[in-house]
Amino acid sequence: MPALRRHIITGDPILFAPERAGRPNAFGGEENGVCPFCPDNETMTPPEIERAGEPWRIRVFPNKYPAVTGHEVVVESPGHRATFEALAWPDEVVATYVRRYRAHGDAAFIALFTNHGRGAGASINHLHSQLMPLPFVPPRVERERAAFGSGAKCPLCLEIGRHRDEGLVIEESGGFVRLAPSGSSHAYEQWIVPLRHQAEIIAMDDGEIAGLGTALQRAARAAGSVSRSHNVVFVSFRGEARAHFYVMVIPRLAALAGFELGTGTFIDMMDPAAAARVLR
């Protein structure tokens, strides 16, 4: 069973789930050449939690090899070669994320993310995301939450204006701004930020849900123009109203190396202003 362990010096949380190494697809590839996320293979996954459409467009089910209790998989399309940027129902996908996020109201933090492509950590090529309710707030998120709570004004709200002035905004539409953060950790990193201050994705209204779906599609398309693989990471802040949620979209152009692993600090080789021009 998954367990929570601690770094022996700092006490930072570490998830321990050795059973995941036993997955038939743990290190890439489908089970026996058959994709468990495709239609007609539903018996290869645990019983579904919810679906949209009949025949289904979106399926949600428990992860067969969970890293934590409540670990879920969201399959966003029945098409094995589907890509997020080409979906006809992006707003429905985002609405599904919101419902599943809300369903885990007792979690300290909810990790919601997409690994697209082998270089981003995907072990199954079929389009899908994962949701993990955590019993702790990750140290990085805790630091950001504390920073939001320490000032009189939201630093992210203030930064939107500065990024406009410096030409780092890629586009604005549907209640969101997509920008190349001036302090990015990765080349061609994008942030999707709601223009209305809100701490969690469950605060979005229907118009914003649709707007985020469109922004995610455009960000995925832009990421695909520079790399075959990318990660999408939702960063929400439960319990801190002064915080401002955002979504990171990170093309994977290089593996983490000794410096990053040893220091926790990243080296970005791409000027954000140049990145913004390319991503537009």
Long-range contacts (C-beta under 8 A, 24 or more apart in sequence): 2-66, 2-67, 2-68, 2-69, 2-71, 4-135, 4-136, 12-139, 13-136, 13-138, 13-139, 15-67, 15-68, 17-65, 17-66, 17-67, 17-68, 19-65, 20-65, 20-67, 22-65, 23-64, 23-65, 23-123, 25-123, 25-124, 26-65, 26-123, 27-123, 28-118, 28-123, 29-123, 30-124, 30-125, 35-80, 35-124, 35-125, 35-126, 36-64, 36-124, 37-73, 37-75, 37-80, 37-124, 37-126, 37-128, 38-78, 38-80, 38-126, 39-78, 45-73, 49-100, 50-96, 50-99, 52-89, 52-92, 52-96, 57-89, 57-92, 58-89, 58-92, 58-93, 58-96, 60-96, 60-100, 63-130, 67-132, 68-132, 68-133, 68-134, 68-135, 69-133, 70-104, 70-107, 70-132, 70-133, 71-130, 71-131, 71-132, 71-133, 72-100, 72-130, 72-131, 72-132, 73-128, 73-129, 73-130, 74-100, 74-128, 74-129, 74-130, 74-131, 75-126, 75-127, 75-128, 76-127, 76-128, 76-129, 77-127, 79-127, 80-125, 80-126, 82-126, 82-127, 83-127, 83-220, 83-224, 84-114, 84-116, 84-127, 84-216, 84-217, 84-220, 85-217, 85-218, 85-220, 85-221, 85-224, 87-217, 90-210, 90-213, 90-214, 90-216, 90-217, 91-209, 91-210, 91-213, 91-214, 92-213, 93-213, 94-209, 94-210, 94-212, 94-213, 94-216, 95-209, 97-129, 97-131, 97-201, 97-234, 98-201, 98-202, 98-204, 98-209, 100-131, 101-131, 101-200, 101-201, 101-202, 101-236, 102-202, 104-131, 104-133, 106-133, 107-133, 107-134, 107-135, 107-238, 108-134, 108-135, 108-136, 108-137, 108-238, 109-133, 109-134, 109-136, 109-137, 109-138, 109-141, 109-236, 109-238, 110-134, 110-236, 110-238, 111-138, 112-201, 112-233, 112-234, 112-236, 113-231, 113-232, 113-233, 113-234, 114-231, 114-232, 115-231, 116-220, 116-229, 116-230, 116-231, 116-232, 117-227, 117-228, 117-229, 117-230, 117-252, 118-229, 119-227, 119-228, 119-229, 119-252, 120-229, 120-230, 120-231, 120-252, 121-231, 122-229, 129-232, 141-235, 141-237, 144-235, 144-237, 144-243, 145-237, 145-239, 145-240, 145-243, 148-237, 148-240, 148-242, 148-243, 148-244, 149-240, 149-242, 149-243, 151-242, 154-197, 154-242, 154-243, 154-244, 156-193, 156-244, 156-246, 157-197, 157-244, 160-193, 160-195, 166-273, 167-273, 167-276, 168-272, 168-273, 168-276, 169-276, 170-222, 170-276, 170-279, 170-280, 171-218, 171-280, 173-211, 173-214, 173-215, 174-207, 174-208, 174-210, 174-211, 174-212, 174-214, 174-215, 175-207, 175-208, 175-211, 175-212, 176-208, 176-211, 176-212, 176-215, 178-215, 178-218, 178-219, 178-279, 179-276, 180-272, 180-273, 180-275, 180-276, 180-279, 181-272, 182-272, 184-268, 184-270, 184-272, 184-275, 185-266, 185-268, 186-250, 186-251, 186-253, 186-266, 186-268, 187-226, 187-251, 187-253, 187-254, 187-268, 187-269, 187-270, 187-275, 188-222, 188-223, 188-226, 188-227, 188-250, 188-251, 188-253, 188-270, 188-275, 188-278, 188-279, 189-248, 189-249, 189-250, 189-251, 189-268, 189-275, 190-219, 190-222, 190-223, 190-248, 190-249, 190-250, 190-279, 191-246, 191-247, 191-248, 191-249, 192-216, 192-219, 192-246, 192-247, 192-249, 193-244, 193-246, 193-247, 194-244, 194-245, 194-246, 197-244, 198-244, 198-245, 199-236, 199-237, 199-238, 199-240, 199-241, 199-242, 199-243, 199-244, 199-245, 200-236, 200-237, 200-238, 200-245, 201-234, 201-236, 201-245, 212-247, 215-247, 216-247, 216-249, 219-247, 219-249, 220-249, 222-249, 222-278, 222-279, 222-280, 223-249, 223-250, 223-251, 225-278, 225-279, 226-251, 226-253, 226-278, 226-279, 227-251, 227-252, 227-253
